[in-house]
Amino acid sequence: MANFDTVLVANRGEIARRVLRTCRAMGFRTVAVYSEADRDAPHVRDADEAVLLGPAPSAESYLAIPRILEAARRTGAGAIHPGYGFLAENADFAEACADAGVTFIGPTAAAIRAMGSKIASKVLMREHGVPVIPGFDGGDQSDAAFLAAASDIGYPLLVKASAGGGGKGMRIVRVAEELPAALAAGRREAKSAFGDGALLLERYIDKPRHIEVQILGDTQGTVIHCFERECTIQRRHQKILEETPSVALDDALRADILAAAVRAGEAIGYRSAGTVEFVMGQGGDFYFLEMNTRLQVEHPVTELVTGLDLVRLQLEVALGHPLPIAQEDVTRRGHAIEARLYAEDPAADFLPQTGTLSGWRFPDVAGLRVDSGVEPGGVVSIHYDPLLAKVIAWGESREEATRRLALALSGAAVFGVRTNRAFLVDVLRHPAWVAGELTTHFIADHFGRWAPPPPADEDVRDAAVAVTLVEVVGRAAERTLLPALPLGFRTSRYRDEHVQWRVGDVVRDVFYRATGPGRFRVTVGDAALDACVVSWDGAELRFELDGRLRRARIGLGEHGVDVLIGRTDLHLARVPRFPEAEHEGEQGGCRAPMTGKVLQVHVAAGDRVSAGQPLVVLEAMKMEHTLEAPYDAEVVEVLAEVGDVVDADAELVTLSDPS
């Protein structure tokens, strides 16, 4: 039986904070680890002690096993919790912990290996009566073998990485001609993400649902389930909305899936928390996909409906204790939904975003839980996943949980980087979501050309007034000369003060004059309004405008002001009195959509390219992005080399004018 009093969390961000919270509640001393990029991160401050691992790249920090074990030795940590991602499903890491006399809070290395290969795991599942989807195990990794197997399986099919998940290395192939390119890209991405380029093929189930089952096992051989979660809503093969219970399961089908998941856990003598994932067709036929031998990102929805603390149960099992609950003790109440809030642009194919958070605040909503690893002033960098937070809502019914989650997201002030916040609200309010009519194609079917809803003119006007008032209040707070002079005082009674704000392509003129303490007469367009500042705490302005009390959450950023007013999210830029002359005569080309590393350059100066032809492949936030020629042209100059780390908007290839 293990005995430890100090736990090191070998992870970062929201999951590190989540694990640290339970460890502290159970009385364990805690240790965080961090990279140079995370020196000021919240998870570092949450721990009793923290150790620097190395530079920002994961390979030199969060994936560096010797450095993590040395951190445990230096701090006297007797156990390591890996969270999810990074080393959570690395059997070599689990073994290295054991060799170092440190308890790995998770399953055995043998269990990780058994489930770590999608190929071997499916063989094992077949042997134990768990339904498995038809496919090719990739025993022969040659293109010829894949082409032959694909012909037997039939198209469409999926190319998948054998050694990992999260959509890395995954490609949908609909015709044979697409397979060689998909194999090459899949191997490259899988090698980068997992250090293993092995691939496999699976039959592609049309309009599937994604159902997973939370299981728990202990060292005494007990395996139980904690019901299912539905994770069907995905983008780029990664989940963005998860819920429990699934509306697609009746009692009989639910019993079958739960029993299959328990058999899967028993087949490998599973201990700790894990998740068995299934794909389910429209007719209720379900197949084993994989088993995640770790805590899942979406575990909070299970916790909210069952009342269990899954991290606490992991720690109890790691100490050698039997599970303190039996299967009949696991009950659930209500409905829970989790939304993954990402720094990404849904209007640009969910392209990851980088930047500095200038605002971070969520409204007070009943049944709400927010697990985050960020705070105002934090930097969202290229080095790690763009997940900012998990926003989870519980309700007595699915309808109530949906309303609460949509309300929380619509009122969340997240400034400084583009996010999928408004997109998530639109999904939650879509009739197909409300009806529970879900497939993994949900986003493509209903949001193929999503764009943020146009702001209401009244909200734009009131946002311009709000930021003007904040500017005036700020000047007043800093003023030392003639402090008794009324705000907005002018020697000419007929001239108001004037400020201009750019909102998109529109410039709003705001004229104002003081009429009393905190009171102003404001003119915007044809509207003359009485404004009164009620309160300003540095992040939220409450103001009265013509008898209507409004609330504006405001983030003062480097390049302007972000405002959330009502349900409208706006960016306003102050128009300078003497604007700089615009640049003229710039040639077109290919620019980096974000900070990233150049993986491939496909062209050279003098080449002729066609619209849509690949120019450069960029890697950012663990994803590959192919940048294409916007039109037919000649390559004038190539400004990037393989291995370069380039900033957002950096020009990579210069093109001639369209031809």
Order of alpha helices (4+ residues) and beta strands (2+ residues): beta-alpha-beta-alpha-beta-alpha-beta-alpha-beta-alpha-alpha-beta-alpha-beta-beta-alpha-beta-beta-beta-beta-alpha-beta-beta-alpha-alpha-beta-beta-beta-beta-beta-beta-beta-beta-alpha-beta-alpha-alpha-alpha-alpha-beta-beta-beta-beta-beta-beta-beta-beta-beta-beta-beta-beta-beta-beta-beta-beta
